[in-house]
Amino acid sequence: MTTIRGGRLARRDGGVLLFRVGGVPVLLAPSWWLGSFAVVLLYAPLVNRLLPGVSDLGAFLLATAFALLLGASVLAHELGHCVVALRYGLPVRRVRLFLLGGLSEIARTPRKPAQEGMVAAAGPGVSVVLAALFGATLLVVPDDGALWVLLIECTAANVAVAVFNLLPGLPLDGGRMLRAGVWALTGRRAAGTTAAAVGGGLVAGALLVWALFGVVDDTTDKWLRLGVCVLTAWFVVAGATGEFAAEQRRTWPPGLRLQDLVQPVLQLPAESPVKDALGASAGRGVVLVRADGVAAGLLDRDTAERLARSSPLSPAELAAEPIRPETVLLDSEPGEEIIDRVHETAAWQFLVVDEEGRPSGVLRREDLKAALRNA
């Protein structure tokens, strides 16, 4: 992974950084080029049929222009998700264009069904608007030229993107909207995920059936249809399975209490010798407090053990892990929100406080993972 600082392009996570939206990187994955090349090869013959007499070079250039506009349309679709998610305060890790389209990676689970539904609907909404704009332009463009062919292809493509994404199965937008609806009706996000995951399986099955009909009917595009449908069905099944597994991991087991997982908390002066703080930390979480009453952080046992071996009398504050807002949990928070917070935050321990802000314990990431795994 290399970055060209100050340049227009940068490589990150195997993709080209195009730009940022609200601090969110927009990446072009290498597989996008493969997909666009396939689009050019497939659409060049269509241009020859829609525009008789066009040269091979002209058909190639129009197909290339369509591939670029299709990529821009998919990007606009994903940016719709991204912008709405950011408006709801949901962090977005990145937006990425790849072989099968685009993906907005939202780093936190929406807290309300309405948020999930609105974020999901934003993408198809953008595609519908683009289809309408391209379609309206057709009314004022002569229907016998290259521009008309390009516009009708873009109109049809955006309609297809909107319709496909509205199919009611995860990981498609329609599946997320279905999950939001079931979640709102039942009050249980897990029930919505189950319904939408089943929908994903039905969507994948329908794609395969349609592809097989093409083979049986010996259509001219049967092998292309079969390849595209198999690849897309695999993507849908893998996405639905992943969403279902993720929902299982974020479901708080019945009967499990947060109090059963947290370690009792002990407050020590930050200047205490690290070897003493380490000895006192057995089975407890240690909050190191400076002389002015401000918490220096939670004792990091691994760091403390390394420091104690070389300099046992060093102040324990040197082995403190800072207490950040995202590492503080309310003991009254719903279990699913605690799981989300722990999964999203790069920390191995969390300070648990009561409604008045008083420390009531320390939750270790490993203890939570073990409890969920054994539930």
C-alpha positions in Angstrom: 0.0 0.0 0.0 1.5 3.3 -1.1 0.3 6.8 -1.0 1.2 9.8 -3.2 0.8 12.7 -0.8 -0.4 15.8 -2.4 -1.1 14.1 -5.7 -4.4 13.5 -7.4 -4.2 9.7 -7.3 -3.2 7.5 -4.4 -3.2 3.7 -3.8 -5.0 2.5 -0.8 -6.3 -1.0 0.0 -5.6 -2.2 -3.5 -7.5 0.6 -5.3 -6.9 4.1 -6.7 -8.1 7.0 -4.5 -10.2 9.2 -6.7 -11.3 11.8 -4.2 -12.8 12.1 -0.7 -16.4 13.0 0.3 -16.7 14.3 3.8 -13.3 12.7 4.6 -14.5 9.3 3.1 -12.1 7.9 0.5 -13.6 6.9 -2.8 -11.6 4.1 -4.4 -11.4 2.5 -7.8 -10.6 -1.2 -7.3 -8.4 -3.0 -10.0 -11.3 -5.3 -10.9 -13.4 -2.3 -12.1 -11.2 -2.1 -15.1 -11.9 -5.7 -15.9 -15.6 -5.1 -15.6 -15.5 -2.0 -17.8 -13.5 -3.8 -20.4 -16.2 -6.5 -20.5 -18.9 -3.8 -20.9 -17.0 -2.3 -23.8 -16.8 -5.7 -25.6 -20.4 -6.5 -25.0 -21.9 -3.1 -25.9 -19.8 -2.4 -29.1 -22.0 -5.0 -31.1 -25.1 -3.4 -29.6 -24.0 0.0 -30.9 -23.6 -1.5 -34.4 -27.2 -2.7 -34.3 -28.6 0.6 -32.9 -26.5 2.7 -35.2 -26.2 1.0 -38.6 -23.2 2.1 -40.6 -21.1 3.2 -37.6 -17.4 2.4 -37.9 -15.7 -0.1 -35.7 -13.8 2.7 -34.1 -17.0 4.7 -33.6 -18.7 1.7 -31.9 -15.7 1.2 -29.7 -15.6 4.9 -28.6 -19.3 4.9 -27.9 -19.1 1.7 -25.9 -16.2 3.1 -23.9 -18.1 6.3 -23.2 -21.0 4.2 -22.0 -18.7 2.2 -19.7 -17.4 5.4 -18.2 -20.9 6.9 -17.7 -22.1 3.6 -16.2 -19.2 3.8 -13.7 -20.1 7.4 -12.9 -23.8 6.4 -12.4 -22.8 3.5 -10.0 -20.6 5.9 -8.2 -23.4 8.4 -7.8 -25.6 5.6 -6.5 -23.0 4.7 -3.8 -22.5 8.4 -2.9 -26.2 8.6 -2.3 -25.8 5.9 0.4 -22.7 7.6 1.7 -24.1 11.1 2.0 -27.3 10.0 3.8 -25.3 7.8 6.2 -23.0 10.7 7.1 -26.1 12.9 7.7 -27.3 10.4 10.2 -23.9 10.4 11.9 -23.0 6.9 10.7 -19.2 6.6 9.9 -18.4 5.4 6.4 -15.1 3.6 6.0 -14.9 4.0 2.2 -16.8 3.9 -1.0 -15.4 1.5 -3.6 -16.1 0.7 -7.2 -15.3 -2.9 -8.2 -16.1 -5.6 -10.7 -19.8 -6.1 -9.8 -20.6 -2.5 -9.1 -20.0 -0.4 -6.0 -20.0 -0.7 -2.2 -20.4 1.8 0.6 -18.8 0.4 3.7 -20.7 1.8 6.7 -18.7 1.2 9.8 -21.5 1.3 12.3 -24.9 -0.4 12.5 -27.8 2.1 12.2 -29.6 2.5 15.6 -33.1 2.9 14.1 -35.0 1.1 11.3 -35.7 4.5 9.7 -32.0 5.2 9.4 -31.4 1.8 7.8 -34.3 2.3 5.4 -33.3 5.8 4.3 -29.6 4.9 3.8 -30.6 1.9 1.7 -33.2 3.8 -0.3 -30.8 6.7 -1.2 -28.9 4.7 -3.7 -31.8 3.5 -5.9 -33.3 6.9 -5.5 -30.2 8.4 -7.1 -30.4 5.8 -9.9 -34.0 6.6 -10.6 -33.2 10.4 -10.8 -30.4 9.7 -13.2 -32.6 7.5 -15.4 -35.2 10.2 -15.5 -32.6 12.8 -16.4 -31.1 10.7 -19.2 -34.6 9.8 -20.4 -35.8 13.4 -20.5 -32.7 14.3 -22.6 -33.8 11.7 -25.1 -36.9 13.9 -25.8 -34.8 16.7 -27.2 -32.0 14.8 -29.0 -32.5 13.5 -32.6 -33.1 9.8 -32.5 -30.7 8.9 -35.3 -27.3 9.8 -33.8 -24.5 8.6 -31.6 -25.6 10.8 -28.7 -29.1 9.3 -28.7 -27.7 5.7 -28.6 -25.5 6.7 -25.6 -28.4 8.3 -23.8 -30.7 5.4 -24.2 -28.1 3.0 -23.0 -27.5 5.1 -19.9 -31.2 5.4 -19.3 -31.7 1.6 -19.5 -28.6 1.0 -17.3 -29.8 3.2 -14.5 -33.2 1.7 -14.6 -31.6 -1.7 -14.4 -29.4 -0.7 -11.5 -32.3 0.7 -9.6 -34.6 -2.3 -10.2 -31.9 -4.9 -9.4 -30.9 -3.1 -6.2 -34.5 -2.9 -5.1 -34.9 -6.7 -5.1 -35.9 -7.8 -1.6 -32.8 -9.7 -0.5 -29.5 -9.0 1.3 -27.0 -7.6 0.5 -29.0 -5.6 -2.0 -30.6 -2.3 -1.0 -34.0 -3.8 -1.3 -33.0 -6.4 1.3 -31.9 -3.7 3.7 -35.2 -1.9 3.2 -37.0 -5.2 3.9 -34.9 -5.6 7.0 -35.8 -2.1 8.1 -39.5 -2.7 7.6 -39.5 -6.0 9.5 -37.4 -4.4 12.2 -39.9 -1.5 12.6 -42.8 -3.9 12.8 -41.3 -6.4 15.2 -38.9 -4.3 17.1 -36.2 -6.9 16.4 -33.4 -6.2 13.9 -32.5 -9.9 14.0 -35.9 -10.8 12.6 -35.5 -8.3 9.8 -32.0 -9.8 9.0 -33.4 -13.3 8.8 -36.2 -12.3 6.5 -33.9 -10.3 4.2 -31.3 -13.1 4.2 -34.0 -15.6 3.1 -34.9 -13.0 0.4 -31.3 -13.0 -0.7 -31.4 -16.8 -1.2 -34.7 -16.4 -3.3 -33.1 -13.7 -5.4 -30.1 -15.9 -6.1 -32.3 -18.8 -7.0 -34.4 -16.7 -9.4 -31.2 -15.5 -11.1 -30.1 -19.1 -11.7 -33.5 -20.1 -12.9 -33.6 -17.3 -15.4 -30.1 -18.2 -16.6 -31.1 -21.9 -17.1 -34.2 -20.8 -19.1 -31.8 -19.1 -21.4 -29.8 -22.2 -21.9 -32.9 -24.4 -22.4 -34.4 -21.9 -24.9 -31.0 -21.6 -26.6 -31.0 -17.8 -26.6 -28.2 -16.0 -28.3 -26.9 -14.6 -25.0 -27.3 -17.9 -23.1 -23.7 -18.3 -22.0 -23.2 -14.7 -21.2 -26.4 -14.7 -19.2 -25.4 -17.9 -17.4 -22.0 -16.5 -16.5 -23.3 -13.1 -15.2 -26.1 -14.8 -13.3 -23.9 -17.4 -11.6 -21.4 -14.7 -10.6 -24.2 -12.4 -9.3 -26.0 -15.2 -7.5 -22.7 -16.1 -5.7 -22.3 -12.4 -4.7 -25.8 -12.3 -3.3 -25.6 -15.6 -1.4 -22.2 -14.7 0.1 -23.5 -11.2 1.1 -26.7 -12.6 2.6 -24.7 -15.3 4.5 -22.2 -12.7 5.8 -25.0 -10.4 7.0 -26.8 -13.2 8.8 -23.6 -14.3 10.5 -22.8 -10.7 11.5 -26.3 -10.3 13.0 -25.7 -13.5 15.0 -22.5 -12.0 16.4 -24.2 -8.8 17.4 -27.1 -10.4 19.2 -26.9 -10.2 23.0 -27.6 -13.7 24.4 -30.7 -14.0 26.6 -29.9 -14.1 30.3 -26.4 -12.6 29.9 -25.8 -9.6 32.1 -23.1 -7.0 31.5 -22.3 -7.2 35.2 -21.3 -10.8 34.7 -18.6 -9.8 32.2 -17.0 -6.7 33.7 -14.1 -6.8 36.1 -14.3 -4.8 39.3 -12.5 -1.4 39.0 -9.7 -0.2 41.2 -8.4 3.3 41.2 -4.6 3.9 41.8 -2.4 7.0 41.7 -0.9 7.4 38.3 2.6 7.7 39.9 2.4 4.3 41.5 5.3 1.9 40.6 4.3 -0.1 37.6 5.1 -3.4 39.4 2.7 -2.5 42.2 -0.1 -1.5 39.8 0.5 -4.7 37.8 0.2 -6.8 41.0 -3.0 -5.1 42.0 -4.6 -5.6 38.5 -5.1 -9.4 38.9 -8.8 -9.9 38.1 -9.5 -6.2 38.1 -9.4 -3.2 35.8 -7.2 -0.4 37.0 -7.9 3.3 36.5 -4.8 5.4 37.0 -5.6 8.8 38.4 -3.3 11.8 38.5 -2.8 14.0 41.5 -5.2 16.6 40.1 -8.0 14.0 40.0 -7.9 13.5 36.2 -7.8 9.9 34.9 -4.6 9.2 33.1 -6.1 6.0 31.6 -6.6 2.3 32.1 -3.6 0.2 32.9 -2.6 -1.8 29.8 -1.3 -5.1 31.3 0.8 -6.1 28.3 2.6 -2.7 28.3 2.9 -2.8 32.1 4.5 -6.3 32.0 7.1 -5.2 29.5 7.8 -2.0 31.5 8.0 -3.9 34.8 10.7 -6.2 33.4 13.0 -3.4 32.5 12.0 -0.6 35.0 9.7 -1.9 37.8 9.7 1.4 39.6 8.6 3.5 36.7 5.3 5.3 37.1 2.3 3.2 36.1 1.1 6.1 33.9 3.6 5.1 31.3 1.6 2.0 30.8 -1.8 3.7 30.6 -4.2 3.3 27.8 -6.0 6.6 27.3 -9.7 6.7 28.1 -11.5 8.0 25.0 -15.2 8.8 24.7 -15.6 5.7 22.4 -14.1 3.5 25.1 -16.6 4.5 27.8 -19.7 2.4 28.0 -22.9 3.1 30.0 -24.0 0.1 32.1 -27.6 0.8 31.0 -26.8 0.6 27.2 -28.6 -2.1 25.3 -26.5 -5.2 24.7 -26.5 -4.9 20.9 -25.2 -1.3 21.1 -22.4 -2.5 23.5 -21.4 -5.2 21.0 -21.4 -2.7 18.1 -19.3 -0.2 20.1 -16.7 -2.9 21.1 -16.5 -4.2 17.5 -16.1 -0.7 16.0 -13.5 0.6 18.5 -9.8 -0.2 18.4 -9.3 -0.9 22.1 -8.9 -4.1 24.2 -10.7 -2.8 27.3 -13.6 -0.4 28.0 -14.5 1.6 31.1 -18.1 0.9 32.2 -19.8 3.8 34.1 -23.2 4.3 35.6 -25.7 7.0 34.8 -23.9 9.5 37.0 -20.5 8.8 35.3 -19.0 6.8 38.2 -16.8 3.8 37.2 -18.5 0.5 37.8 -16.2 -1.9 36.0 -13.9 -2.7 33.1 -15.0 -4.8 30.1 -12.3 -6.6 28.3 -12.9 -7.3 24.6 -11.8 -10.9 24.9 -14.3 -11.6 27.8 -17.1 -10.3 25.6 -16.0 -12.4 22.6 -15.8 -15.5 24.7 -19.3 -14.9 26.2 -20.8 -14.5 22.7 -18.9 -17.5 21.4 -20.0 -19.8 24.2 -23.6 -18.5 24.3 
